[in-house]
Each structure stands twice: as structure tokens, then as C-alpha cells.
Amino acid sequence: MDLAGVGVWSSQLRYGDPAQAAESAAELEELGFTALWIPDVGGPVLDSVAHLLAATERVVIATGILNLWMHEPAEVAGGYADLTGRHGERFLLGIGCSHAPLIDSKEPGRYRKPLAATRAYLDGLDAAEQPVPVQNRVLAALGPKMLQLSATRARGAHPYLTTPDHTRYAREQLGVGPLLVPEQTVLITDDGDAAREIGVPWLRSYLALPNYANNMLRMGFTPEDVSTVSDRLFDALIAWGDEETVLRRVNEHLQAGADHVCVQVLTADPREFPHEQWRRLAAALR
């Protein structure tokens, strides 16, 4: 499973029109992106993976991430075995423990001991009739303990909403060998006001979650940076500008120790498939 180069992280591929998602996946594969990453905030995520695998021939399809509170490990392992049997080893299972406000909103008190819950979930995958291979799974990880678990119980880590400085920190925690595949959010526009108009509300929704806010504090940002989405924090988390600006940020991650970077394109309409931006990025990468 080759995860060099640059991939695409896209909520549209998961929750957008299925026919358009399939067409987009096939085009992204032809454009040269090496992996397509999809989120999981509810619903049959393995069905979405199957849909994208069927629409493509070579590209890796990855969950970024499968929410461990929403899927039983035995069912996931069975689904994984079925999909890899039909499509080869093109499915990278990204697993994460999500966030307390999201999980507890439906079942108060359910979210607790995320590190232990992740270990137990991996135990379930290992104990399944057809286990998910360690080399074909990664963990959502920001802090040191989850990063260390990623190095020992998975192929590596998939940090989300981070900076090249965090990538450097994550590589130090993981050591040499484990896979490190950060997500990088981008806005292709030279208009700073337009970038903030789109990006600030999007960032606020994430920074309201303790995991992300605490990670920013751990990386040296202040509580005021987080509460106001300061320009300093905005510019650190979102690469905005032309294609060359985006590629510079991708290269910063790679130089800091990333093996693969998955790029998430924001636009004014979050439901829109950003075809033009994907094509521009692919051309710049070539």
C-alpha cells in the first residue's frame, strides 16, 4: 500500500451525491493523488469505502477516521476482509476516538478513557475471525500517549488539524518507521478577507472541541489565539493563497517527517465538490 506523495481529504466524497463522488474519485485517481480520505460522523462508513473502491482501480481509500464509538470491531473486521478480498489491499483503516461533546450529546457519559477505549477497540480487531492487519490501520493521534499507541498497535498516525511543527513533534514521538500522515486544510485564494470569512467559522467549530483546543495550547498558542482564532493561529492551520503556497506547506510537513499529506480544500459552499481546486493542485504537483 503506497502512501507516498499527496492525497485528498474530502467530506464530499463521503456525504455528497454518490454518483458525483464516484466520478470525482476516479478523476482524483487519474490526477495522481495517492489516497482519498473520508470522515465518519455517522452512517455506514464501510458502504462509502466500498463505493469509492469500486469507482477506482489503484488509489488507496482511507477513513480519516472511522469513529470507534459508532461501529463494532467484529463488524468492521469482517467488512474490511470482504473489501480487501474484492479490491486488494487498497483500504487503509483510520480509527479514532472522536470527541466527548459529539459522543455524549446522544448518550451522556459514554465517552470516557479514550486511550483505553482505543486499545480495547484494537484488541477487538485483533481478536476477530479475520483480523485487520496492523500494517493497514492508522490512528487519529495528537498527544504523546495516542501517538505512542499508533507506533505500537498500528502502522502509524493520522493527525488532523495540525501544523508542520506538530508534524515534527509527532515524528519525534513516533520515531523512525511508523507512518505519519497529517491532514492539511487549504484555501486557494489570494484574498485574505475571503479566506477568513470561509475559514474562521470552520475553525471555530473544531476549536470548540477540547481535543483540538488543547492541542493548540500544547503547541504554544495562547488561549486568546484559540478563542479569537487569531491571524497567527489561522495562518498556522490553514494554508491559503495560490497553489505554490499550498505546496510549500505540504513540503514543510514532508520535511518535518510526514510520509504523506492529505489536503482538504475549503470553499464557500461546503457541499460543493472542489473540482477546479483539485485540478489546479494536481497540475502544480506535476
C-alpha positions in Angstrom: 0.0 0.0 0.0 1.9 3.0 -1.3 1.2 6.2 0.7 3.9 8.5 -0.7 3.0 11.9 -2.1 -0.2 13.8 -1.6 -3.8 12.7 -1.0 -7.1 14.3 -0.8 -9.3 14.5 2.4 -12.9 15.2 1.5 -16.2 15.2 3.2 -17.9 15.5 -0.2 -16.6 12.0 -1.2 -18.4 10.6 1.9 -21.6 12.6 2.2 -22.0 14.2 -1.2 -24.1 12.8 -4.1 -22.9 9.2 -4.6 -22.7 9.4 -8.4 -20.7 12.6 -8.2 -18.5 11.1 -5.5 -17.7 8.1 -7.7 -16.8 10.3 -10.7 -14.7 12.5 -8.5 -12.8 9.6 -7.0 -12.0 8.3 -10.5 -10.8 11.7 -11.6 -8.7 12.2 -8.5 -7.0 8.9 -9.1 -6.2 9.9 -12.7 -4.9 13.3 -11.5 -2.3 11.4 -9.5 -3.4 11.7 -5.9 -2.3 8.6 -4.0 -5.0 8.3 -1.4 -8.6 9.6 -0.8 -9.6 10.2 2.8 -13.1 10.3 4.1 -14.6 11.3 7.5 -17.1 9.4 9.7 -19.6 11.3 11.8 -22.3 8.8 11.4 -23.8 6.4 8.9 -22.5 3.3 7.1 -18.9 4.3 6.5 -17.8 0.9 5.0 -20.5 1.3 2.4 -18.9 4.6 1.4 -15.5 2.9 1.3 -16.9 0.2 -0.9 -18.4 2.7 -3.3 -15.1 4.6 -3.7 -13.1 1.3 -4.1 -15.4 0.2 -6.8 -15.1 3.5 -8.7 -11.3 3.4 -8.7 -8.5 0.9 -9.6 -5.3 1.9 -7.8 -5.7 4.7 -5.3 -5.8 4.0 -1.6 -9.2 4.7 0.1 -8.7 5.7 3.8 -11.0 6.5 6.7 -10.0 9.7 8.4 -11.3 8.5 10.7 -13.7 5.6 11.4 -15.4 6.6 14.7 -14.8 3.7 17.1 -17.9 4.5 19.2 -20.2 4.0 16.2 -19.0 0.7 14.8 -18.4 -2.7 16.4 -14.9 -4.0 15.8 -16.0 -7.5 14.7 -18.3 -6.0 12.0 -15.5 -3.7 10.9 -13.0 -6.5 10.7 -15.5 -8.6 8.6 -16.2 -5.7 6.3 -12.5 -5.0 5.9 -11.8 -8.6 5.0 -14.6 -8.5 2.4 -13.5 -5.3 0.8 -9.8 -6.2 0.6 -10.8 -9.6 -0.8 -12.7 -7.8 -3.6 -10.4 -4.9 -4.2 -7.0 -5.8 -2.9 -5.2 -4.1 -0.1 -6.3 -0.6 -1.0 -8.3 0.2 2.2 -6.4 1.9 5.0 -8.5 1.8 8.1 -8.0 5.0 10.1 -9.6 4.7 13.6 -10.3 7.5 16.1 -12.0 8.1 19.4 -13.7 11.3 18.3 -14.7 13.9 20.9 -16.7 13.9 24.1 -19.2 16.6 23.1 -20.2 14.7 20.0 -20.5 11.2 21.6 -22.0 12.4 24.8 -24.6 14.5 23.0 -26.5 11.3 22.2 -25.5 9.2 25.1 -24.3 11.3 28.1 -21.3 9.7 29.9 -20.5 7.2 27.2 -17.2 9.0 26.2 -14.5 8.2 28.7 -11.0 6.9 28.8 -10.3 7.4 25.1 -6.9 5.8 25.2 -8.2 2.7 26.9 -11.2 2.6 24.5 -8.9 2.7 21.6 -6.8 -0.1 23.0 -9.9 -2.2 23.5 -11.1 -1.5 20.0 -7.8 -2.6 18.6 -8.0 -5.7 20.7 -11.4 -6.4 19.1 -9.9 -6.0 15.6 -7.1 -8.4 16.5 -9.4 -11.0 18.0 -11.8 -11.0 15.0 -12.1 -14.2 12.9 -10.3 -12.3 10.1 -8.2 -9.6 11.9 -7.4 -6.2 10.4 -3.6 -6.3 9.7 -1.7 -3.9 11.9 0.1 -2.5 8.8 -3.2 -1.5 7.2 -4.5 0.7 10.0 -3.6 4.1 11.5 -4.9 6.0 14.5 -6.1 9.6 14.9 -3.5 10.9 17.2 -2.4 14.3 18.6 -0.9 13.9 22.1 2.0 11.7 23.1 0.2 8.7 24.5 -2.0 8.2 21.4 1.0 8.8 19.2 2.9 6.1 21.0 -0.1 3.7 20.7 -0.1 4.5 16.9 3.5 3.4 16.8 3.0 0.1 18.6 -0.6 -1.1 17.6 -1.0 0.4 14.1 1.1 1.4 11.1 1.2 4.9 12.3 -0.7 8.1 12.9 -3.2 10.4 11.1 -3.1 13.8 12.9 -5.9 16.2 11.9 -6.0 20.0 12.1 -2.3 20.4 12.8 0.8 22.3 11.8 4.2 21.4 10.4 5.5 22.0 14.0 3.1 19.3 15.2 4.3 17.0 12.5 7.8 17.4 13.7 6.7 16.7 17.3 4.7 13.7 16.1 7.7 12.3 14.3 9.8 12.6 17.4 7.1 10.7 19.4 6.7 8.0 16.7 10.3 7.5 16.0 11.7 6.2 12.7 9.5 3.8 10.8 5.8 4.3 11.7 3.7 6.1 9.1 2.8 9.8 9.7 0.0 11.1 7.5 -1.2 14.6 8.6 -4.2 16.4 7.2 -3.7 19.9 5.9 -6.6 22.3 5.2 -6.2 24.8 2.4 -8.0 27.7 0.7 -6.9 28.6 -2.8 -7.5 32.3 -2.8 -5.3 35.4 -2.7 -8.0 37.4 -0.8 -7.2 37.3 2.9 -10.6 38.6 3.9 -12.3 36.0 1.8 -10.1 33.3 3.3 -11.0 34.3 6.9 -14.7 34.6 6.0 -14.7 31.0 5.0 -12.1 29.6 7.3 -12.8 31.2 10.7 -16.3 29.7 11.2 -15.0 26.3 10.1 -12.1 26.5 12.6 -14.4 27.7 15.4 -16.4 24.5 15.0 -13.3 22.4 15.6 -11.7 24.6 18.2 -14.8 24.2 20.3 -13.8 20.6 20.8 -11.3 20.2 23.7 -9.0 17.8 21.9 -8.2 20.3 19.2 -8.1 23.4 21.5 -5.8 21.6 24.0 -3.5 20.5 21.2 -3.1 24.1 20.1 -2.2 25.1 23.6 0.2 22.3 23.8 1.8 23.6 20.6 2.4 27.0 22.1 -0.7 29.0 21.0 -2.4 31.1 23.7 -6.0 30.7 25.0 -6.7 34.1 23.3 -5.3 32.7 20.0 -7.8 29.8 20.3 -10.8 31.8 21.5 -10.5 34.6 18.8 -9.0 32.4 16.0 -6.1 34.9 15.8 -4.4 35.6 12.5 -1.4 33.7 13.8 -3.4 30.6 14.5 -5.4 30.9 11.3 -2.3 31.1 9.2 -0.7 28.2 11.0 -3.7 25.8 10.5 -4.9 26.9 7.0 -2.6 27.3 4.1 -4.3 30.0 2.0 -3.0 31.6 -1.2 -2.1 30.2 -4.6 -1.0 26.6 -5.5 2.6 27.3 -4.7 1.7 28.5 -1.2 -0.1 25.2 -0.7 2.7 23.2 -2.0 5.2 25.0 0.3 3.1 24.0 3.3 2.8 20.4 2.1 6.6 20.3 1.7 7.0 21.8 5.2 5.1 18.7 6.6 7.2 16.4 4.5 10.4 18.0 5.7 9.2 17.8 9.3 8.8 14.0 9.0 5.5 13.3 7.2 5.3 10.4 4.8 2.1 11.5 3.1 0.0 14.7 3.4 -3.8 14.6 2.7 -5.1 18.0 1.6 -8.6 19.2 2.4 -9.9 22.0 0.2 -12.3 24.5 1.7 -14.7 26.6 -0.4 -17.6 28.9 0.4 -20.1 26.1 -0.1 -19.0 23.1 2.0 -21.3 20.8 -0.1 -19.5 21.7 -3.3 -17.1 19.2 -4.8 -14.0 21.5 -5.3 -13.1 20.1 -8.8 -11.3 23.2 -10.0 -9.1 23.4 -6.9 -8.2 19.7 -7.0 -7.2 20.0 -10.7 -5.1 23.1 -10.0 -3.3 21.4 -7.2 -2.7 18.3 -9.3 -1.2 20.4 -12.1 1.1 22.2 -9.6 2.2 18.8 -8.1 3.2 17.6 -11.5 
